[in-house]
Each structure stands twice: as structure tokens, then as C-alpha cells.
Amino acid sequence: MQKKGEAFVWHGKNIPRKKPSNTEKKRLLVESQSSTIQLKIPCNGLQKGSEKMNKCAYCNERSNNLFPVAVEVDKGQWHGLGVGSGLGSLPPRQETVYCDSEECKEKTVAFYRFFKRRKTMFLGGAILALCFMFASVVIRAAWPLPLGFVLIGLDCILFPFAKPQMFAMYGIKKTILTTRIIGIFLIALAPIFWLLLET
């Protein structure tokens, strides 16, 4: 218990005799926060929507020699890449990503163009595959389900698109590789499902 005449300590400030009022507490809190050392995070290489700093948009390697690259994306897309976004007739806009070499720059620009041209085909293939899977339940037949897995697998291999969070976290190169591996895995599952459903 605080004795009479002792100083009351509030955020490093000695206040004699009595506790501070709410107004005094707020003032002292602001003063203590203003004296705190603020850490400055470098913005060089910041990808929009990503918490990763100083990393190449394509290879995801950390570098201090990043340079900006202007890419054209559909209005409304997050980080420029993201299935299911920007599918309307909205006008394109410019977005800036960062690369660490000319090779990564060329591959990044090429992938953005490929994504813009083929994203509708990717979504069409995914919808068709889901229709086959749904038809397997409706018509009570086994063959549409593994066919749906094959279609989704081929879709992932031919059009290695993913959610924008994956591009931001792993970079374009690793996301393409991961998506194609998932596609191969789905195709490999198709005959297994066929055998299980036919037995």
C-alpha cells in the first residue's frame, strides 16, 4: 500500500502524493510513447499486400538491389495476381512490383501477361471439373469423379495460378512450381478414386 507522501510512478514519471487523474494519465502515456524509439522498416521492395520486404516478386530472393517494374493488371485485382478477381470489363491499371535482375523482370512481366490472357480459361476449366464431380453424385456414376480430378490437375499444370497470398508469400516462381506439383498429385489420385469407386 502506498504511504502518504510517497511518489506515485506512472510510466517512469514520479507524481507526488496522489494518483493522477485520467487526463493526466493520458498525457503521461502520450509523453512516454513519444520518447520510445521507433523502428523504421525499409520500404524498398515492398510488395503490395505482402508483409515481406526486400524480396524479388519472381524468385522471392532477398536483395538490396531491387528495382521497380511496372505491370498492367485488371482494376480490382489484389497484388495484380489472384484467381477470381478482376474478371469484369474494368479498365486496366498499372501496378509496381520489384525484381532483382533483368531475367526476373522479363519472367515477371511475361507471367502477368499470361495470367491476364488465360485466367478466364483457368476458371472455366475449374468450373467444368466441378460440374463433372457434381454429376457423379447426381447420376450415381463413378466415372465423372476421377475425370473431374484429371481436369483440375491439367488446369493447374497448364495454368499455374493460385491465390494472391501465395504469390506474395512464395513469389511467382515457387508458386508456379507448387501449383503444378498439386496438379500432378490430383491426376495421380484419379485412378485411385476410380478403383475405389468401382470395387
N, C-alpha and C positions, 0 to 999 in steps of 0.2 A: 504494500500500500504506500502511496506517495505521501511523504511527510510535508507539513506546512513549510513553505519557504524553499523547497527543492525545485529545481528547474525541470520542466517537462520537455522531453526530447521528441521532436516531430520532424522526421526526415533530416536528421542531422542538425536541426535548429533548436537551440535552447530557449525555451519560453518560460520565464519565471512565474511561480506561484499558482497559476491556474491553467487549465486546458484551453486550447484555442477554440474559437467559435468555428462554425462551418465555413464561413467566409475566409477566416484566417487559414484554415486547413487547405482550402483550395488554392490560396495564394502561395502558401509554402510548397504545395505539391508542384505547382507550375514552376516555381523557382528551382526546385530540386531537379525537375525534368530538364529544364533549360541548361543546367550545368552538367548534365550527363553527356558523355562523349558519344556522338552519333557516328555510326559506321556507314561509310559511303560505299555502295556497291557499284562497281563499274557497269555502265550500260552498253559498252562495246560488245556487239554480238548478241544482244538480247533478241530472242525470237518472240514474236507476239503470241501471248497466251502461254508461254513456257517460262518456268522458273529457272531454266538452265541458262547460264551466262557463258559468253566467250566460247561458243561451240558452233561448228560449221553445220549449216542446215542439211547438207547432204551426208557427209561422213560422220557427223556427230563428234568429231575430234576437237578437243580443247585447243585453242590457238589465240595468240595475241596479235596475229596478222590478218584478222578478218576484214573483209571489205563488203560494202552493201551491194546487193544485186536486186534490181527491180524486176518483178514478175507480175504478169497480168492474171488476175483471178476474178471470178464472178462476185458481184456485190452480195454481201451477206455471208460469205464463207469465212470460217474461223481458221486463221493461220494459212489461208489460201488452199488448204487441202482438207477435205473432210467429206466422206460419202454422205449423201442425203442433204447436203447444203448447197445453196446457190443453184438450184435446178430450174429456176424460172427464167424469164426473159429479161432479167435486170441487166443494166449495162455493166460492162467490166470495169474494174478499177485496178490501180497499181498498188502493189504491196512490196515492202522491202524485207528481204531475208539476207543472211550473212553467210559468206563462204570463205574458205581459207586458201583456195587455189583456183586457177582458171579451169582446170579439169572438173572440179566440183561445181563451179559456176555453170559450165556447159551442161552437165548432167542434171543439175537442179532446174535450169530453165527448160530443158527438154522434158523432164518429168512433169513439170507444171503444165506444159502444153499438152502432153499425152493425157494427163488427168482431165484437163478441160475438155478434150475431144471425146474421151472414152468413158467418162463416169456414167453417162446415161446407159451405155451398153452394159456396164458392170451391174448397175441396179436392175436392168431388165433381166439379165441372167440370174441374178439372185431371186427375183420375184418368180421367174419361171421354175427355178428349182424348188422353191417353197410351194408352188402350185402342185408339182409332182408329189411332194411329200404329203400335202393335204389330200390329194386324190387317192393316195394309198389308203388313207383312213376311210374315205367316202365310199370307194368301190370295193373295199375289203380285199385288196390285192397286194401282193408282196413286191412286185417288180418296180412300181413307181418310187418307192422309198430309196433303194440304192441308186437308182438313176438320178434322183434329186441330189444325193451326196456327190455323185460324179460331176453333175453340172455346177454345184457350188465349188468343188475342188478346181475344176477347169476355170471357173470365173476368177478364183483367187490367183491362179497361176498366170492367166493371160492379162488380167487387170489387177495387179497387186496393190489395191487401195485399202486403206484402213481408216480408223477414226483419227481425227486430228491430234488427239492426245498422244497417240503412238508416234506420229511424225515429230511432234515436239519433244518427246522423251528420248527416242532412239535415233532420230534422223531418218532421212529418206532411204538411204542405202540399207540399213538394218531392218527397217520396216518392210521394204520390198522382199528381202530375204525371208523374214519371219512369215509374211503372208503367203509366200509361195510354198514354204515348208508345211504350213497349215493346209494348203490346198492339196499337196501330195498326200498328207495324212488322211484327209477326207476321202480322196479317191481310193486309198488303200482300205478304208473302212467299208466301202460299198460291197465288195464280195462277201465280207464277213456278215454284214446285215442280210445279204441275200441267202446265205447258208442258214443263218439262224431263223429267218422267217419261213423258209421252205421246209425246214425239218419239223 
